[in-house]
Amino acid sequence: MPRLFGTDGVRGIFNKTLDVVEAARLCMAIGSYFAPGSRILVASDYRGGTEAILHAGVSGLISSGVKVYDAGKVPTPALQLAVRELGFDGGVMFTASHNPPEYVGLKLVGPDGVEVSDSVEEEVEALYFESKFRRASYTEVWHGVRKLEGVLDLYISRIVSLVDRDKIASKGYKVVIDPANSVTTHTSPEIMRRLGVKVITINANPSPQPSRPYEPTPDTLGDLSRVVRALGADLGVGHDSDGDRAIFVSEDGEIHWGDRSAFIIATHLAESGKSKRPRRIVTAVSTSEFVARAFKSRGFEVEYTAVGIKRLFEGIKRSGAMCAFEENGGFVYPEHLSIRDGGAKSALFLEAMAYSGEKASQLFSQIPRVYIVKTKIPMDRDKALKVVEAVREAYRGGDTINIDGVRVNLKTGWFLVRPSGTEPVVRIMLEAVSRDEGDRILNELLSVIRGVVG
């Protein structure tokens, strides 16, 4: 049976690979999975196609006999917190997260606030492909859609309570936030204000057309970097469209990948005594080898998983880890929520700065500077899998990790080649001790890939 769900939910290009008819049918399947009368919380981001997908999806849910509540435009972690804390049976977040603006999608959340397991996704897919929808009678759909107020305040208040507000406020920090014209416009600035931080925002007017690509990376956060430097800010924060990621810019304007900031937060949690969990972290196989070495030098155990929040969640449950993270800016602090949360990550990073008394750039200097390449090559999944196999064969006998694609650790660097779970591309991540060495490794790798794709 074909798959609908990828690494994190269902995504497609609006009116091409995911339209309102498919959204309605998918949500009929989701509603049919839950018991009749189940309470389902929905929310959405500001993408151009999301509103159409949302209304179609809600219609599908109602027609299957579940009760729908609408939290409005809120970040994914805010919906997830509300599902767990307010006793909902599940949730559906209408978003395509970091994907390009033409994409739409949804994430399915269980009663614990975490994305549902693979087995639940497979049950929903079976209902979808076999059209085994529960069709409620007209007397079962009188509930309609009810607005749920207070989700934003619940989320903001919870994050503020996670950290030492007085310690952060005493530093007089100035922070620039880039919400990518989406839902963290309503949360991250207010979180910072309640922490006593002076806030400046860019790209903060909600819009279906973002002023920059949704995915926060060094290539897309150039404006944020320039504003941080120009205003003498202490930190910059860039989010994706649904707020489960945060990438930071230090006061000198340098943009840092998420695994580097995760190292700073995790060592703060351990050394301040804030977390009583063992010095163990769970991270995606895409995390820097240089960051992993830094963790090990501070006495941490490092456990690798495949990319995706479900894999991180499973790793935390299995090992009792202090935290989990991905290089893309996702960070999981299980004493808050067992999901990625860009708002919580930002507050914890400020707390780490406040406790250390150091600037962001000084904290990041604990990790060696390296040459980084992150790129993607368009191709269908079948071809991407052939590329992975060719790379695996070319480096057979070396130090490899075959969890999600193939990762090769070298003396002077490392790289990962994997099929994307959200786009028809193969992703390449590479780090090396120098640009020359990085270019050499990349050219060698591309030669192997060209042998497959031509």
C-alpha positions in Angstrom: 0.0 0.0 0.0 1.4 3.5 -0.9 2.2 5.9 1.9 0.6 9.3 2.6 2.5 10.2 5.7 6.1 11.2 5.5 8.7 12.1 8.1 6.3 14.5 9.8 2.7 14.4 8.5 1.3 14.7 5.0 2.5 17.3 2.6 1.9 18.2 -1.0 1.8 21.1 -3.5 -1.5 22.9 -3.3 -3.9 21.8 -6.0 -1.3 19.6 -7.6 -0.3 16.8 -5.3 -2.7 17.8 -2.4 -6.0 19.4 -3.1 -9.2 20.0 -1.1 -10.8 16.8 -2.2 -7.9 14.7 -1.0 -7.7 16.8 2.2 -11.4 16.1 2.9 -11.0 12.4 2.3 -7.9 12.2 4.4 -9.7 13.9 7.3 -12.7 11.6 6.8 -10.2 8.8 7.4 -8.7 10.5 10.4 -12.2 11.1 11.9 -13.1 7.5 11.2 -10.1 6.3 13.1 -11.2 8.1 16.2 -14.4 7.0 18.1 -17.6 8.8 17.3 -18.0 11.9 19.3 -14.2 12.3 19.9 -13.0 15.8 20.6 -10.5 16.9 18.0 -8.6 20.2 18.2 -7.5 21.9 14.9 -5.3 24.9 14.1 -3.5 26.3 11.1 -0.7 28.5 9.8 -0.9 31.4 7.3 0.2 29.6 4.1 -1.6 30.6 1.0 -3.4 27.3 0.4 -3.9 26.4 4.1 -7.3 28.0 4.5 -8.8 25.9 1.7 -7.2 22.7 3.0 -8.3 23.6 6.6 -12.0 24.0 5.6 -12.0 20.9 3.5 -10.3 18.9 6.2 -12.7 20.2 8.9 -15.7 19.2 6.8 -14.2 15.7 6.5 -13.8 15.5 10.2 -17.3 16.6 11.0 -18.8 14.2 8.4 -17.2 11.3 10.2 -18.9 12.2 13.5 -16.2 13.8 15.6 -16.5 17.1 17.5 -14.2 19.8 16.1 -12.7 22.7 18.1 -10.7 25.4 16.4 -7.7 27.0 18.1 -7.1 29.4 15.3 -3.7 30.5 14.0 -1.3 29.1 16.6 2.1 27.3 16.5 2.1 23.5 16.2 3.6 23.1 19.8 0.8 25.4 21.1 -1.8 23.0 19.6 0.1 20.0 21.0 0.2 21.5 24.5 -3.5 22.3 24.4 -4.4 18.7 23.2 -2.5 17.2 26.1 -3.5 19.7 28.8 -7.1 20.2 27.9 -7.9 16.5 27.4 -8.6 16.3 23.7 -8.7 13.0 22.0 -6.5 14.2 19.2 -5.5 17.2 17.1 -4.8 18.1 13.5 -2.4 20.9 12.6 -2.9 22.3 9.1 0.7 23.2 8.1 3.5 22.2 5.8 6.1 23.4 8.4 9.3 24.4 6.7 8.4 23.4 3.1 8.3 26.0 0.4 5.2 28.3 0.2 3.4 26.3 -2.5 3.1 23.3 -0.1 0.2 22.5 2.2 -0.2 19.7 4.7 -1.2 18.5 8.0 0.2 16.8 11.2 -1.9 14.3 13.2 -1.5 14.5 16.9 -2.5 11.9 19.6 -4.0 12.6 23.0 -0.5 12.9 24.5 0.2 15.9 22.3 2.8 13.9 20.2 2.5 13.1 16.5 0.9 9.7 16.2 2.9 6.5 15.8 3.6 4.8 12.5 1.0 2.1 13.2 -1.7 4.8 13.7 -0.7 6.4 10.4 -0.9 3.1 8.7 -4.5 2.5 10.1 -5.5 6.0 8.8 -3.9 5.3 5.4 -5.8 1.9 5.1 -9.1 3.7 5.8 -8.2 6.3 3.2 -7.2 4.0 0.4 -10.0 1.6 1.0 -12.6 4.4 1.4 -13.8 2.9 4.7 -15.2 6.1 6.0 -17.7 6.4 8.9 -20.5 8.6 7.6 -22.3 10.2 10.5 -26.1 10.9 10.4 -27.3 14.5 10.4 -28.1 14.2 14.1 -24.4 13.4 14.9 -23.0 16.6 13.3 -24.9 19.3 15.2 -21.8 20.2 17.2 -20.3 21.9 14.2 -17.0 23.8 14.8 -16.5 25.6 18.1 -13.8 28.2 18.7 -11.4 27.5 21.5 -10.0 30.6 23.2 -6.9 30.8 25.4 -4.6 28.4 23.6 -2.0 31.1 22.9 -1.9 32.3 26.5 -1.7 28.7 27.8 1.3 28.1 25.6 3.1 31.5 26.3 2.5 31.2 30.1 3.9 27.6 30.1 7.1 28.6 28.4 7.7 31.6 30.6 7.3 29.3 33.6 10.0 26.9 32.3 12.9 29.4 32.9 14.3 31.8 35.5 12.4 34.9 34.4 14.2 37.2 36.9 17.6 36.0 35.9 16.9 36.7 32.2 15.2 40.0 32.8 18.2 41.2 34.9 20.4 41.1 31.8 18.5 43.6 29.8 18.7 41.6 26.6 17.7 42.8 23.2 16.4 40.1 20.8 15.3 40.3 17.1 12.7 37.8 16.1 11.8 36.7 12.5 8.6 34.7 12.5 8.5 34.2 8.7 5.2 36.1 8.5 3.4 33.2 10.2 2.0 32.0 13.6 5.0 32.7 15.9 4.2 36.3 15.3 1.5 35.8 18.0 3.8 34.0 20.5 7.6 34.5 20.4 7.6 38.3 20.8 5.2 38.0 23.7 7.3 35.3 25.3 10.3 37.6 25.2 8.4 40.6 26.6 7.2 38.5 29.6 10.8 37.5 30.2 11.8 41.2 30.4 13.5 41.2 27.0 13.4 44.1 24.6 11.9 42.8 21.3 12.4 43.9 17.7 10.6 42.0 15.0 11.1 41.6 11.2 8.8 39.7 8.8 6.2 39.8 11.6 3.0 40.7 9.7 1.0 37.6 9.1 0.8 36.9 5.4 0.1 34.0 3.0 3.3 35.1 1.1 6.4 35.1 3.3 9.1 37.7 2.9 11.7 34.8 3.1 11.5 31.1 2.6 9.9 29.3 5.6 12.9 27.1 6.4 15.2 29.0 8.7 18.8 28.5 7.5 22.0 30.5 7.0 20.8 31.1 3.4 17.4 32.5 4.4 18.2 34.5 7.5 20.5 37.1 6.0 18.1 40.0 6.8 17.9 38.8 10.4 21.7 38.7 10.7 22.1 42.2 9.3 19.4 43.6 11.7 21.0 41.9 14.7 24.4 43.5 13.9 22.9 46.9 13.0 20.9 47.2 16.2 23.5 45.7 18.5 21.1 43.0 19.6 22.2 40.1 21.8 20.4 37.4 19.8 18.3 36.8 16.7 15.7 34.1 16.4 14.3 32.7 13.1 11.3 30.3 13.0 9.6 28.2 10.3 5.9 28.5 9.4 4.5 26.5 12.3 7.0 27.4 15.1 8.5 24.1 16.0 12.0 25.2 14.9 14.3 28.0 16.1 17.6 28.9 14.5 19.8 31.5 16.3 21.9 34.4 15.3 24.7 35.5 17.7 25.3 39.2 18.3 28.1 39.2 15.7 25.7 38.3 13.0 26.7 34.6 12.6 23.9 32.2 11.9 24.2 28.9 13.8 22.7 25.5 13.0 20.4 23.9 15.5 22.7 21.2 16.7 25.2 23.8 17.9 22.6 25.7 19.9 21.3 22.4 21.3 24.8 21.7 22.7 24.7 25.0 24.6 21.2 24.3 26.0 21.9 20.7 27.0 25.1 21.6 28.8 23.3 24.4 30.6 20.5 21.9 31.7 23.1 19.5 33.0 25.6 21.9 34.7 23.0 24.2 36.3 21.2 21.2 37.7 18.0 22.2 36.0 17.6 18.7 34.6 18.0 15.7 36.8 18.0 13.3 33.9 21.2 11.4 32.9 23.8 13.1 30.6 22.3 11.5 27.5 21.1 13.1 24.4 19.1 11.7 21.4 19.8 13.3 18.1 19.1 12.8 14.4 21.8 11.2 12.2 22.0 14.6 10.5 23.7 16.1 13.5 27.3 17.4 13.2 30.1 14.9 14.1 31.9 17.9 15.6 29.0 18.7 17.8 28.8 15.0 18.8 32.4 15.1 19.8 31.9 18.2 21.9 29.0 16.4 23.7 31.2 13.4 24.4 34.0 15.6 25.7 31.5 16.9 28.4 30.5 13.4 29.5 27.3 13.0 27.4 26.2 9.8 25.8 25.0 10.3 22.2 22.3 8.2 20.7 21.5 8.6 17.0 18.1 8.1 15.4 16.5 8.6 12.0 15.4 12.1 11.1 11.9 13.1 12.4 10.2 14.0 15.6 8.7 10.6 16.1 12.1 9.0 16.1 13.4 11.5 18.6 10.3 10.9 20.8 10.9 7.1 20.7 14.6 7.7 21.6 13.7 9.7 24.7 11.1 7.2 25.8 13.6 4.4 25.3 16.7 6.0 27.0 15.3 8.6 29.4 17.5 11.2 27.7 17.8 14.8 28.9 16.8 16.2 25.6 16.6 15.5 21.9 17.3 17.7 18.8 18.0 18.0 15.1 20.4 20.3 13.3 17.4 22.0 11.5 16.5 23.9 14.7 14.1 21.4 16.3 14.7 20.9 20.1 12.8 18.6 22.5 12.8 19.3 26.2 10.8 16.4 27.7 10.1 18.1 31.0 8.0 20.6 28.9 6.7 18.6 25.9 8.0 15.6 24.1 7.9 17.5 20.8 9.9 20.2 19.0 9.2 23.7 20.3 10.9 26.7 18.9 9.5 29.0 21.6 10.7 26.9 24.5 14.1 26.5 22.8 14.5 30.3 22.6 13.6 30.8 26.2 16.0 28.1 27.3 18.8 29.5 25.2 18.4 32.9 26.8 18.5 31.3 30.2 21.7 29.6 29.3 23.2 33.0 28.3 22.0 34.6 31.5 23.4 31.8 33.7 26.8 31.8 32.0 27.1 35.6 31.8 28.6 35.2 28.3 27.6 36.5 24.9 26.0 34.1 22.4 29.1 34.1 20.3 31.3 33.1 23.3 29.0 30.2 24.0 29.1 29.1 20.4 32.9 29.3 20.4 33.0 26.1 22.5 32.3 24.2 19.2 35.0 24.2 16.5 34.2 26.3 13.4 33.9 24.0 10.3 33.1 24.3 6.7 29.4 23.3 6.1 27.5 22.3 3.0 23.8 21.6 3.1 22.1 21.1 -0.3 19.5 19.0 -2.0 19.1 17.5 -5.5 15.6 17.1 -7.0 14.7 13.4 -7.8 12.0 10.9 -7.1 12.3 8.7 -4.1 13.2 5.5 -6.0 16.2 7.3 -7.6 17.1 8.8 -4.2 17.2 5.3 -2.7 19.5 4.2 -5.5 21.8 7.1 -4.8 22.0 6.1 -1.1 22.8 2.5 -2.0 25.5 3.7 -4.5 27.1 5.9 -1.8 26.9 3.1 0.8 28.7 0.8 -1.6 31.4 3.3 -2.5 32.3 3.8 1.2 31.8 0.2 2.3 34.3 -0.7 5.0 34.5 2.8 6.4 32.9 4.3 9.5 29.3 4.4 8.4 25.9 4.8 10.1 23.0 3.3 8.1 20.0 4.5 10.1 18.4 7.0 7.7 20.2 7.1 4.4 23.9 6.7 4.8 26.3 8.7 7.0 30.0 8.5 6.6 32.4 9.7 9.3 35.9 10.7 8.0 39.0 11.9 9.8 38.6 15.4 8.4 34.8 15.6 8.3 31.6 13.7 7.7 28.6 13.6 5.4 25.0 12.3 5.2 23.0 11.4 2.1 19.3 10.7 2.6 16.0 10.8 0.8 13.8 13.6 2.1 10.7 12.6 3.9 8.9 15.8 2.9 10.0 16.7 -0.6 11.1 14.7 -3.8 14.8 15.4 -3.2 17.9 13.7 -1.9 19.5 15.8 0.9 23.3 16.1 1.3 24.8 17.4 4.6 28.6 17.7 4.8 31.1 19.2 7.3 34.9 19.4 7.0 37.8 21.0 8.9 38.4 23.4 5.9 36.8 24.6 2.7 39.4 22.8 0.6 38.8 19.5 2.4 35.0 20.0 2.2 35.1 20.7 -1.6 37.3 17.6 -2.1 34.8 15.4 -0.2 31.8 16.9 -1.9 33.3 16.5 -5.4 34.1 12.9 -4.6 30.6 12.3 -3.4 28.9 14.1 -6.3 30.9 11.9 -8.7 29.3 8.8 -7.1 25.8 10.4 -7.3 26.3 11.4 -11.0 27.0 7.7 -11.7 23.4 7.1 -10.7 21.5 10.1 -12.0 23.8 11.0 -15.0 
